[in-house]
Amino acid sequence: MENLYYKVKSYLEANGKTESEFDDNILLQNDSDGNGDYIKTWNVSGLAQPTDEQLNALESEATTLESNNQ
């Protein structure tokens, strides 16, 4: 789930939002059926939930953020 977290964080930052949006507005979850991680709740004011394509386009930024935080 970490990679999804960093993709969403990159998406937020690219759209003028901050990581603090996770506090009450975004909930990430893992599908117990083995389909992977997904955004369960998205309530970010003024910003649409990202598509899978938008998140996948942020893979390199997410990898960099994840590496910097380890």
Secondary structure, DSSP 8 states (H G I E B T S, - for coil): -HHHHHHHHHHHHHTT--GGGGTTTEEEEEETTTTEEEEEEE--TT-----HHHHHTTHHHHHHHHHHT-
